[in-house]
Amino acid sequence: MKEITGRWLDDQAAVLTEIAFEAIGDVESERVKWLRRANRLLRLQLDLIQALDRHRRGHKQTVEVRQLHLHSGAQGVVGIVNAREREGDGEK
């Protein structure tokens, strides 16, 4: 399976190299125009996926702390901390 994947990646690299050299020769070719359009569509798709993810999470933000230094006399909390909802906030 790795051999097939390796050959496929080699083929894809060769195709991309060919496209790049053609684009260098003729910057405003039809192929380049379509590649730019495809790139814009892919970026739009990513934006839509991220917006859907934010919608599903309910616009809640998450902060992940990977490293924390506590000096002498300091206090810290280990675990999940949820902010209390204020009166009138949230769903009923």
Summary of the structure (lengths in Angstrom):
residues: 92
radius of gyration: 24.7
end to end distance: 52.6
largest distance: 66.8
contacts: 125
relative contact order: 0.04
helix: 57%
strand: 0%
